[in-house]
């Protein structure tokens, strides 16, 4: 299962990741990090919707998002169709 991990100590709560997520599963948390910012998060029940597209990580100016992609099974590779 693809998923993201928000490195809360790096997140400044800019929420740019929420804008670019095609599945609209990233949201602002109610928690604050050690710097006083409300961090981005994905609810556990929404994590299965993550496709691992990495748009959020590419948009993040603070490199606060790690993306873990599920390897495709043999024969599932995109053949351009």
C-alpha positions as CSV (number, residue, x, y, z in Angstrom):
1,X,0.0,0.0,0.0
2,X,1.4,3.4,-1.0
3,X,1.5,6.0,1.8
4,X,3.1,9.2,2.9
5,X,4.8,10.1,6.1
6,X,4.8,13.7,7.3
7,X,8.0,14.6,9.2
8,X,6.2,16.8,11.8
9,X,9.4,18.4,13.1
10,X,10.1,19.8,9.7
11,X,6.5,20.8,8.7
12,X,5.6,24.5,8.9
13,X,1.9,24.0,8.2
14,X,1.9,25.8,4.9
15,X,-0.6,23.2,3.5
16,X,0.7,23.4,0.0
17,X,0.6,19.6,0.0
18,X,-3.2,19.7,0.6
19,X,-3.7,21.7,-2.6
20,X,-1.8,19.4,-4.9
21,X,-3.0,16.0,-3.5
22,X,-5.2,14.5,-6.3
23,X,-7.1,12.4,-3.8
24,X,-7.6,15.3,-1.3
25,X,-6.6,13.2,1.7
26,X,-4.1,15.5,3.3
27,X,-5.4,18.0,5.8
28,X,-4.3,20.2,8.7
29,X,-3.9,18.4,12.0
30,X,-5.2,19.7,15.3
31,X,-1.7,18.8,16.7
32,X,1.1,21.3,17.0
33,X,4.8,20.4,16.4
34,X,7.6,21.6,18.6
35,X,7.9,24.9,16.7
36,X,4.2,25.7,17.2
37,X,2.9,24.9,13.7
38,X,-0.2,22.8,13.0
39,X,1.2,20.0,10.8
40,X,-0.3,18.3,7.8
41,X,-1.6,14.7,8.2
42,X,-3.5,11.9,6.5
43,X,-6.1,10.1,8.6
44,X,-5.5,6.4,8.9
45,X,-8.7,5.5,7.2
46,X,-7.8,7.7,4.2
47,X,-4.2,6.4,3.8
48,X,-5.3,3.5,1.6
49,X,-6.4,6.1,-1.0
50,X,-2.9,7.3,-1.4
51,X,-1.5,6.4,-4.8
52,X,2.1,7.4,-4.1
53,X,2.1,10.0,-6.8
54,X,4.6,12.2,-4.7
55,X,2.9,15.5,-5.7
56,X,2.8,16.5,-2.1
57,X,6.5,15.7,-1.5
58,X,7.5,17.6,-4.7
59,X,5.5,20.7,-3.6
60,X,6.7,20.7,0.0
61,X,9.3,23.5,0.5
62,X,10.6,22.1,3.7
63,X,11.2,18.5,2.5
64,X,8.8,17.3,5.3
65,X,7.1,14.5,3.4
66,X,8.3,11.0,2.6
67,X,6.5,8.9,0.0
68,X,6.4,5.1,0.1
69,X,5.1,3.5,-3.1
70,X,3.8,0.0,-3.4
71,X,5.9,-1.9,-5.9
72,X,3.8,-3.0,-8.9
73,X,3.4,-6.7,-9.5
74,X,5.2,-8.2,-12.5
75,X,3.1,-7.5,-15.6
76,X,1.3,-4.5,-14.0
77,X,3.8,-2.0,-15.4
78,X,2.4,0.9,-17.4
79,X,2.9,0.0,-21.1
80,X,1.8,3.3,-22.5
81,X,-1.8,2.4,-22.9
